[in-house]
Amino acid sequence: MAHDPSAVPTPAPASPAAAESRASRGQLSSLWRAMRHLEGRRLWIGLGLLVLGTLSEGAAIMTFLPVLQLVGAGGTTIDLSGLDFPGAGLLPAVIPLGLLLLAIVGLTGLQALFNRSKAVYLSDLIYDFTNHYRTALFRDVAQARWAHVARIPRSRIEHALTGEIERLYLAAFLVLSILQNLVGLSLYFVLSLAISVPMTLLSYGFGIVALALMRPFRRLARHYGDRLQDRRERQLAAVSEFVGSLKMARSMNLESRYLGLFSAILGQTKADAREFTRQSTIGSGLFQFAVVSGAALFIWVALRWVHLDVGRIVILLLLFMRTAPRFMGMQGAVQQLLVDLPAWGAITRLRDDLQAQHDPAMEGSDPAPAPRREIRLDRVTWRFPGESREAVSDCSLTLRAGELTVLVGPSGAGKTSMADIVMGLLEPQKGAVLVDGTALRPGQLRRWRDRTGYVAQEPFMINGTIRENMAIAAGGPVDDERIFRALDLASAGFVRNLPAGLETMMGDRGALLSGGERQRIAVARALLREPDVLVLDEATSALDWENEEALIRAIDGLRGRMTILAITHRPALSRAADAVFVMEAGRVVASERPREQGMQAEGYLGRMTS
Ligand SMILES: Nc1ncnc2c1ncn2[C@@H]1O[C@H](COP(=O)(O)OP(=O)(O)OP(=O)(O)O)[C@@H](O)[C@H]1O
């Protein structure tokens, strides 16, 4: 099996705190592995740039060392012969002060330019890394088995693709910033050692002890990160639910209920954030206090015990001023990283889950036949994963090519599952789908889906023009002639008479058109694919009778051009059908051919309309 760099090791059972810390370490090392795996060479180049950046900063500080010999002594030339740091031998013996100061200014300018390029390079690197996961997650969702994806709450997927990915960006940024601090601290360590070994050990020892003492605050950050994850998920679920049911909420005066729910979650999130900020600022305050105490101790020891000259003390202090914020930066970055790491954990878990349910049909490219005579579902059984009851039980039915077949039955009878089996979205655990007598193989399902068109009760519409909405099905721009042909077939010729024609805006989810118009456009959109099989799932159910009649006329006109399967609760469409199958509790319990036999009073349709 291929090694997955993002795999998070499962921690062994332990005390909650130890388990949490192990989980964080696991997530961190898996994030680092993923960054190395994906960005490999660029990551090392980025690290090289960080080293160079710190070196140039260090060099700028070291150039002050010779200037300091003028302190008290005065003069305009500097004697470099007494310098004993590495590489000092390469310098001339004497240098004018003006030239040295110019060199310092020039060096700082170059450093600023270099830092700019370094920042852009690292920013690109993090964006590319994050975008890789965004697209990978997108692909995983698109390629997982439909039965599995259908069970994942929409808000969970939306949250992963938006909020969690943003936090992953932050986490990757923080990993780099921790690296930057580590590189800086290591290089300054070497520079300081060249000036004074005991003072270096004292200041670094102090920093390391202070970092170790901050452990409880890191644990706090971990807790907060986990809670934040949960709160954000609930926040997004509440938003999705409210936005998804906006009309219902407005019509039933439920907005205050949603607002209350939302405010409660926001209140909890705020309380968490407040508590975290309160506690963590105690930590950073203590750290700051420790750093200032360290500086005081540092000067005291340097003057009283180590007896350093003023020049060296000033340089060491300059270095100290660079290293102390890095120790503080380390603590801050690690703390924030622990807050954002759970998002990485959640993304990897979701990806693992989706990949374990990868739809093998996605790889299939075998051609699928167009039905000439019939599509037969032969003794098919389908049970949703984890459910004890079969949604479809040993069902057989035949859709004759070119006919309109209607599936009716009470809610939960298994009609949608049957339609999904016809479309190749669900692969029955038992039985087969036969096209003109030959069973469809898994390798043919992808191309089979190319042969199908689908219209839902609430068809998906983007907030764009009619043309843009039509183009979705074609997968790209289509010429007007094809669009109008499809619109005419779907009895949606009214578009020609609209002042803006195909450029008419449909509004959010098509809200600027009537339900019937929207639905006929949805049928036209499906027809643009020139499908051999058209599936309509409750496509007429939300319409008034006039619009329903218009849509039924359109469907009626498609008879003979393609095989149509329609699910409905309404008698009007059933009356127009060639064949009606009645489903109950996952089984086909009756069938009628109303056009040939007329409506039988004791039949399902007869009872439905009586
Ligand atoms: N994603 C799912 N996960 C688990 N069970 C499901 C899922 N979708 C449907 N079911 C169950 O499978 C059975 C058949 O559902 P199906 O949607 O096929 O029925 P239906 O006749 O189309 O119902 P309706 O008319 O209400 O849409 C029902 O018991 C339903 O609860």
The ligand as an SDF file (V2000), in Angstrom:
LIG
                    3D

 31 33  0  0  0  0  0  0  0  0999 V2000
  -28.6500    8.0930    2.8500 N   0  0  0  0  0  0  0  0  0  0  0  0
  -29.3980    7.1910    3.5090 C   0  0  0  0  0  0  0  0  0  0  0  0
  -28.8760    6.5110    4.5290 N   0  0  0  0  0  0  0  0  0  0  0  0
  -29.6130    5.5950    5.2080 C   0  0  0  0  0  0  0  0  0  0  0  0
  -30.8640    5.2680    4.9140 N   0  0  0  0  0  0  0  0  0  0  0  0
  -31.4430    5.9210    3.8940 C   0  0  0  0  0  0  0  0  0  0  0  0
  -30.7480    6.9140    3.1450 C   0  0  0  0  0  0  0  0  0  0  0  0
  -31.5890    7.3810    2.1930 N   0  0  0  0  0  0  0  0  0  0  0  0
  -32.7470    6.7190    2.3410 C   0  0  0  0  0  0  0  0  0  0  0  0
  -32.6600    5.8450    3.3540 N   0  0  0  0  0  0  0  0  0  0  0  0
  -33.7250    4.9200    3.8100 C   0  0  0  0  0  0  0  0  0  0  0  0
  -33.9790    3.9920    2.7630 O   0  0  0  0  0  0  0  0  0  0  0  0
  -35.3580    3.7580    2.6330 C   0  0  0  0  0  0  0  0  0  0  0  0
  -35.8130    4.0790    1.2110 C   0  0  0  0  0  0  0  0  0  0  0  0
  -35.6090    5.4510    0.9950 O   0  0  0  0  0  0  0  0  0  0  0  0
  -35.9310    6.1330   -0.4080 P   0  0  0  0  0  0  0  0  0  0  0  0
  -35.4790    7.5500   -0.3340 O   0  0  0  0  0  0  0  0  0  0  0  0
  -35.3980    5.2890   -1.4810 O   0  0  0  0  0  0  0  0  0  0  0  0
  -37.5170    6.0940   -0.3850 O   0  0  0  0  0  0  0  0  0  0  0  0
  -38.5560    6.9410   -1.2190 P   0  0  0  0  0  0  0  0  0  0  0  0
  -39.6660    6.0100   -1.5630 O   0  0  0  0  0  0  0  0  0  0  0  0
  -37.8760    7.6150   -2.3550 O   0  0  0  0  0  0  0  0  0  0  0  0
  -39.0430    7.9840   -0.1610 O   0  0  0  0  0  0  0  0  0  0  0  0
  -39.5630    9.4830   -0.4010 P   0  0  0  0  0  0  0  0  0  0  0  0
  -40.7830    9.3860   -1.2440 O   0  0  0  0  0  0  0  0  0  0  0  0
  -39.8600    9.9550    0.9790 O   0  0  0  0  0  0  0  0  0  0  0  0
  -38.4430   10.2100   -1.0650 O   0  0  0  0  0  0  0  0  0  0  0  0
  -36.0390    4.6100    3.6920 C   0  0  0  0  0  0  0  0  0  0  0  0
  -36.3010    3.7710    4.8050 O   0  0  0  0  0  0  0  0  0  0  0  0
  -35.0160    5.6550    4.0420 C   0  0  0  0  0  0  0  0  0  0  0  0
  -35.1430    6.0250    5.3850 O   0  0  0  0  0  0  0  0  0  0  0  0
  1  2  1  0
  2  3  1  0
  2  7  2  0
  3  4  2  0
  4  5  1  0
  5  6  2  0
  6  7  1  0
  6 10  1  0
  7  8  1  0
  8  9  2  0
  9 10  1  0
 10 11  1  0
 11 12  1  0
 11 30  1  0
 12 13  1  0
 13 14  1  0
 13 28  1  0
 14 15  1  0
 15 16  1  0
 16 17  2  0
 16 18  1  0
 16 19  1  0
 19 20  1  0
 20 21  2  0
 20 22  1  0
 20 23  1  0
 23 24  1  0
 24 25  2  0
 24 26  1  0
 24 27  1  0
 28 29  1  0
 28 30  1  0
 30 31  1  0
M  END
$$$$
